[in-house]
Amino acid sequence: MPSATTASRLACVVPIVSCMTVSVEVSWWLDDITMRGTLMLPDGDGPFPAVVLVAGSGPTDRDWCSPLLPGSNGSGRLLAEAFAAAGIASLRYDKRASGPDAAESARALFGKLSMRSHLDELVAAVGVLAGHGSIDDERIAGLGNSEGTLHVLHYATSHQDVPFAAIVLAAPPGRSIGEVVLAQLALQAAQVHGGAELMPEVEAAAARYEAGQPMDLDERLPESVKMVLASFESPANLPLARELWAEDAADLLAKVEVPTLVLIGRKDLQVDATADGGPLEQAAAGKGNVTFAYPANANHVFKEDTRTPAEAAAAPGSGYNEDGTRLDPEALETILGWLGGALAYLRPE
């Protein structure tokens, strides 16, 4: 089987041309596992600036859809379409634990998932993108969402054959993932009768986990809370889960040298503009290469959400991928305008 070093060898199906863009299905090998993605090209000959999109946590696929959430109208696909219309190519890919091959890949990856394995996926994807004849390999940006921002940061702060010209961090955690998870679980628990009173048990379980001990979950905890915590102990998710728990994007951001855009939506229920944005701004203090934006109505996946905070908290995950949802206009305008300067591209006439 080809190895990661042969990732630039593409297997493409017949391109689909639509709305002055070309969408090409691509595949490559990484550690004897097939990776799949979609290369979207603007109309014309190029060479085009480009963005590689990195999805968030769990079984989130290339379009930023998940079997855990209803709908197939993912923000990853919508962003790729918007980029192509603006003259920017993109590659979005299924992590090996997501997409159509997830079940088969999961068996091969059991107990092997790690921050390094995710970085290897991104390195391979960038190699595929840079190797396409229509791409300007000196103008490739990385755009990650949520957990994906950590993988983009690891790429940007390490030596790579194809360095990023710029990065976009969409909903990066400014606290350790463990702190973010506890804040999210507190929100979940508050929606269940008596759940808030059990948060000390959640915090005690987290403390045991951080000390390398079993969580030993209290049976009284809401099922939704137990499910999240148990996922961090699942053998299938190790060692990634333990590494991820301690990850801190603020530490990594301080080391980034390329132009960087940090976006956190004011309607994000998972990453908070103040609790996460504050530490990130402190980490970037004095760094002229980092720009911050806080779109007023953007949620965690940068869809427009005009509900009140209470309405959104009562239905977490709603408004992510359902038909009819759209990218938040302010967030999209910010991303496109910033990339226009960072990648120095000209919009097609």
N, C-alpha and C positions, 0 to 999 in steps of 0.2 A: 504494500500500500504506500502511496506517496505520503511524505511527512509534512510538517508545518512549513518546511522550507520550500515546498512546491506549491504553496497556497496561491501564487499568482497565475497558475494554470486554470483557466476558467472552463466551465461547462455551461454553455448558454443555450436556451431554447429560442424559438423564433421571437424576435422583439415585437412588442405591442405598441403601436404608435397611436397616440390620442392627445388631442388638445395641444398640438405643437410640442409634444414631448415624446420620448421613447423610453419605454419601460422594458428592462431585460432581466430575466431570471438567471441568476448565476449560482454556481456551486463550487466548492473546493473541499479538499481534505485537510483535516487537522487531527493528528493523533489517531488515525484510522477511523475517524468519524466524519461523515459528510456534513458540511455546513452549507446553508442556503441563504440567499439574500435577493434583494431586488435593487438593481442599478437603474436609476432614473436620470435620463439625460435631457437637457433642453434641446430645442430644435436648433440645428446648425452643426458645424464641424468641430467646434472647440479650438484649442484646448480650453476646457471649462474649469473654473474653481469648483471645489466640491466639499461636501460635508459627509462624514460617516456618523450615522445615528446609532446611539447605544441605549437600549431599552432599560427599564427599571427592574426591580427585583422580581423573584418568583418566575413562574412560567410565562412571562410577558414576551410576546413574539415581536417580529420585525416591525409590525404595524402598531405596536404598543397596545395590543389586545391580549386578553388573558381568559382562559376558561373559568377563572374565578369571578369574572365580571361579565355582565350581559352586554351584548352589542359587538359589532365588528367595525365601527367607525373610529378607528384608532388614530391618535394624534401623530404617530410616526409617519403613517401614510399621508396624512393631510399636510404635514410639514414638508415631506418630500415633493409633493405636488406643488406647493407654494414656492419652494426653492427652484424647481424646474421652470416655473413660469417667470421667475426673476432672473433666470440665466445661470443658476447654480445646480450642478449635478449632485447626486447623493447616492450613497449605498446604505441601506438598512438591512440588518441580518437577524436571523433567528439564533439566539444563543443555543448552545447544544442541548440545553435542558428545556427548550421551548420549541414551538413549531410542529410541523407534521411528523418529524422524526423523534419527538421528545421521549416517547416510551422506550424506543430502542436505544437511544443515546443514554438515557438514564441508567440503564443496566451497565453500560460500559463505563459510565462516570461515577458509579456508586462509590462513595467514600473518597472520591478524588477531586471533588469540586473545591476550588480555592480561589483566593484573589488572583493568584498567578495564572490559574487556568482561564479566568475571565480576561486577564490581560493578554494571554496568548490568543484568545479569540479575536480581540480587537486588533492586535498586531497583524494577524492573518487577514482580517477584513481590510485594513488599510493597505496592505500589500496588494490585494486584489484590485482595490480602487485605483491605486497609483499605477498599476500595470496596464490599465485600460488606455488605449491610444487617444481617447477623447478627453483625458483628464490632465490638468496641469498639476503635476505632483508636488510643486512648490507652493500650491495654494489649496491645501487640504485642511479643513477644520474638523474638530471633533465636537459633537453635541451629545451630551448624556442627560438622561432624566433620572432623578432620584438616585438609586444605587448606581445607575449608569454613570453618574457624575464622578463617582470614585474611580471607576475604571479609566475614564478619560483623564482624570488627574494623575493616576499612576502612569499612564502613557506619556503625558506631557512633562512629567518630572523624571523621566528615565531616558536613557540614550536609545534612540530608535533610528533605523535606516531612513525612514520617512517621517521627519518630525512634523508635528502639527504647526500650521502657520497661525492658528488661533483656536480657542476653545469656547464653547458655550455651555455653561453649567445651569441646567434647568431644574430647579428645586433641589439644590444640594443641601445635605444636612450640615448645619454649622456646629452641631454637638456630636458626641459619639453616637453611633447607631443605637447603642444600648439605651442612652438617654432619650433618643427620639422614639424608640419602641415603647418605653415606659410612658411617655407622654401620650402616644397614640392609644395605648391600652387604657389609660385613665379616661380618655374620651369615650372609648367603647364601653367601659364599665359603667360610666355615668348614664348610659342609655338603658341599663338593666336595673330593675328594682333591687336595691341592696348592694349593687356592684361597687359603688364608690367606697363603701365601708371595708371592702375586701382588698383595696389597693395596697395596704401594708403587707399582705400576704404575697402579692405580686412582687413588691420591692424586695421582700425577703428571698423569694425564689431567684430573682435577678442577682442578688448579692451572692447567693450560693453558686450560681453559674459563673460569676466573675471570679470566684475563688477556686474554680475548677471542680466543683462538686455537682452532684445531680440537683436539678431544680426542686424535685420533690413537691410537685404542684398540689395545692389545696383543692380537694374535690369540690369545694363550694364555689370555686371560681366559675364565672360564665364560660360556656363552651367556646365562644369566639375567642376569649382571652387565652384559655388553655390551648387552643389550636395554634395560636401564634407562638406562644412560648415553647410548646412541644416541638415546633418546626426547627428551633435552634438546637435541639438535642437529637434530632433525627440523624442516624448514621449516614443516610444518603446525602445530607447537606453538609457533612463535615469533610475537611476542616474549615470550609468557607464560613459557616455560621459563627464559629468562635472568632475567626479573624475579623469578620464583619462587625461583630458586636463592639469591638474596640476601635474601629476605624473612625477617624476624625478628619473631615474635609478641610477644616480650618488649618490644620498643620500642613496639609499638602498645598493648599492655596498659597501659603506664604512662600513656597518654593517655585511657583510658576513664573516663567519669564515671558511667555508669549501673550499677545492681547487676549483678554479674558472677559467674557460677559457673564455675570451672575444674575439669574432671574429667580425670584420667588413670588408667586402670586399671592395677593392678599386674601384670596378665597381658598388657599391651600389648607386642608385639614391635617396634612401629614408633616409638612415642613413649614415652620412658622417664620413670618417675615421679621419678627422681632427676636424671638428666642434663637433662631438659626442665622438670620441675617446679621444680627449684632456681632456675634463672634467672627463671622466671615469678614465683616467690615474691619474689625480690629486686626485680623490676620493680614488684611490687604492695606492697612494704613501705611501711607507713604509710597505705595506701589502705583505708579502712573499707568500701569498696563491693565488694571482691573476696573471694570465698570459695573455698577449695580443698578438694577431696575426692579420695581415692585408693582407689576400691573394690577390695577384695582380689582378687576373681576376675573382674574385667571385662577383656575384651580390647580391641582397637583400635576395634571397632564396638560395644562395650558389651554383647556377649553374655557369658553366664556360661561360664567356662573353668576347670575344676577340675584340669586336667592340671599336671604339674610343668613348670617352665621348659624343661627339656631335651626333654620330650615335645612341648611346643608349638613349640619351635625346629625340631624335626625335621619338622614339617608346617605351615609358615607358611601362613596363609590358611584353614586348616581350622578349622571352627567359626564361620565368619562367616555364611554364608547357607544352610547346609544345613537340610533339614527336621529338625525336632526341636530345633534350637537355640533358645534363649530369651534375652530380655534379662536381664542380670545383676540380680537382685533388689535388691541394695544400691545399685547405680547408679540404677536406676529409682526407688527410694524417695527417694534423695537429690535427684534432679531434680524429682520431683513435689512433694516437701516444700518445696524451695527456691523453685520457681515459685509455690507457694501463697502464700508471703510476698511475693515480688517483684512479683507481679501482683495480689495481694490479691483472689483469687477465692474464692467459696464453693462447696464441693462440692455437687452436687445431692443432694437427699434420696433 
